[in-house]
Amino acid sequence: MQREQRFEQIYRQHASAVSAYARRRTTDSLAEEIVAETFAVCWRKLDGVPENALPWLYAVARKTLANERRRSSRLAYVPEDVSHEPEPVGDSALTTAFAELSDADREVLRLVAWEGLSLRDAARVLACSPVACRVRYHRAKSRLASRLAAAASFRSEPRGVTR
């Protein structure tokens, strides 16, 4: 397969997923730039792009977003709402518990739950071993579960009763 054909195939297969990934993490206008830069990197490094390109593309998009956030933080004006990270909808306890997690915990949960990646593919995005990713994911789920349990226990206590 020629270089151009391989790039076009990767783009057709994954552009919408990369766009959704970026839009869940930043503004729409910046997401377009992130997608464009991600595929520019893909073109430049096409010979090194693995057969399963999506985790590799997510990793590039993630690094591009981090670079953009660092660049934006050095500017005099930083927009109020730089990030549009997804939150669980419909359950305020879950939304609150999720927001209380660290960035690293939220990211591994997003990659597996929202992006639908396997732990092995999420490990590629996070630039860690599959074992480390599995541990991170397990710990993130445990921390989320404990926050949800604490919220449920708080809600179930009768009003006016203190321990």
C-alpha positions in Angstrom: 0.0 0.0 0.0 1.3 3.4 -0.9 2.0 6.0 1.7 -0.8 8.3 0.6 -3.3 5.4 0.6 -2.3 4.3 4.1 -2.7 7.8 5.5 -6.1 8.2 3.8 -7.2 4.9 5.2 -6.1 5.9 8.8 -7.8 9.3 8.4 -11.1 7.8 7.1 -11.1 5.2 9.9 -10.2 7.4 12.8 -10.8 11.1 12.1 -14.2 11.1 13.8 -12.9 9.2 16.9 -9.9 11.6 17.2 -12.3 14.6 16.8 -14.6 13.3 19.5 -11.7 12.6 21.8 -10.5 16.2 21.4 -14.0 17.8 21.6 -14.5 16.0 24.9 -11.4 17.7 26.3 -11.4 21.2 24.9 -13.4 23.8 22.9 -14.7 23.0 19.5 -12.4 25.5 17.7 -9.3 24.2 19.5 -10.4 20.6 18.9 -10.2 21.2 15.2 -6.6 22.4 15.6 -5.8 19.4 17.7 -7.2 17.0 15.1 -5.3 18.8 12.3 -2.0 18.7 14.2 -2.6 15.0 15.2 -3.0 14.0 11.6 0.0 16.2 10.5 2.1 14.3 13.0 0.6 11.1 11.6 1.7 12.0 8.1 5.2 12.9 9.2 5.6 9.7 11.2 3.5 7.4 9.0 6.2 4.7 8.8 6.2 4.4 12.6 2.4 4.4 13.0 1.3 0.9 14.3 -1.3 -1.2 12.5 -3.8 -0.4 15.2 -3.4 3.4 14.8 -6.2 4.7 17.1 -4.3 4.4 20.5 -1.3 6.0 18.8 -3.5 8.8 17.5 -5.0 9.4 20.9 -1.5 9.6 22.4 -0.5 12.2 19.9 -3.8 14.2 20.5 -3.2 14.0 24.2 0.3 15.3 24.0 -0.8 18.0 21.6 -3.6 19.1 24.0 -1.0 19.2 26.9 1.3 21.4 24.8 -1.6 23.7 23.9 -2.6 24.0 27.5 1.0 24.8 28.5 1.2 27.4 25.8 -2.2 28.9 26.8 -1.2 29.1 30.4 1.8 31.3 29.4 -0.5 33.8 27.6 -1.7 36.9 29.4 -5.3 36.0 28.6 -6.6 32.5 29.2 -10.2 31.8 28.3 -12.4 31.1 31.3 -13.6 27.7 29.9 -10.6 26.1 28.3 -11.7 22.6 28.9 -14.9 20.8 28.1 -14.2 17.6 29.8 -17.2 15.2 29.8 -18.9 14.6 33.1 -21.3 11.8 33.9 -24.8 13.0 33.1 -28.0 12.4 35.1 -26.4 11.4 38.4 -25.2 14.3 40.6 -23.4 12.0 43.0 -21.4 10.4 40.2 -20.6 13.8 38.7 -19.3 15.0 42.0 -17.4 11.9 42.7 -15.8 11.9 39.2 -14.8 15.6 39.6 -13.1 14.8 42.9 -10.7 12.3 41.2 -7.3 13.3 40.1 -6.7 14.2 36.4 -4.8 10.9 36.0 -7.7 8.8 37.4 -10.3 10.7 35.3 -8.2 10.2 32.1 -7.7 6.4 32.5 -11.5 6.0 33.2 -12.3 8.2 30.2 -10.1 6.2 27.9 -11.6 2.9 28.9 -15.3 4.0 29.5 -15.8 6.8 27.0 -13.3 6.1 24.3 -13.9 2.4 24.6 -10.2 1.4 24.6 -8.9 -1.9 26.0 -6.5 -1.5 28.9 -3.6 -2.5 26.5 -4.6 0.3 24.1 -5.2 2.8 27.0 -1.6 1.9 28.1 -0.3 3.0 24.7 -2.1 6.3 25.0 -0.8 6.9 28.5 2.7 5.8 27.6 2.9 3.1 30.3 3.0 -0.7 30.4 -0.3 -2.6 30.2 0.3 -3.8 33.8 0.7 -0.2 35.0 -2.4 0.8 33.2 -4.4 -2.1 34.6 -3.3 -1.0 38.1 -4.1 2.7 37.4 -7.5 1.7 36.1 -8.3 -0.6 39.1 -7.2 2.1 41.6 -9.2 4.8 39.7 -12.3 2.6 39.8 -11.8 1.9 43.5 -11.4 5.6 44.3 -14.5 6.4 42.4 -16.4 3.6 44.1 -15.3 4.8 47.5 -16.4 8.4 46.8 -19.7 7.1 45.6 -20.2 5.0 48.7 -19.3 7.9 50.9 -21.9 10.1 49.1 -24.5 7.3 49.4 -23.8 7.0 53.1 -24.1 10.7 53.5 -27.4 10.9 51.7 -28.9 8.0 53.7 -28.2 9.6 57.1 -31.3 11.2 58.6 -31.2 15.0 58.7 -30.2 16.5 62.0 -28.3 13.3 63.1 -24.6 13.7 63.6 -22.1 11.0 64.4 
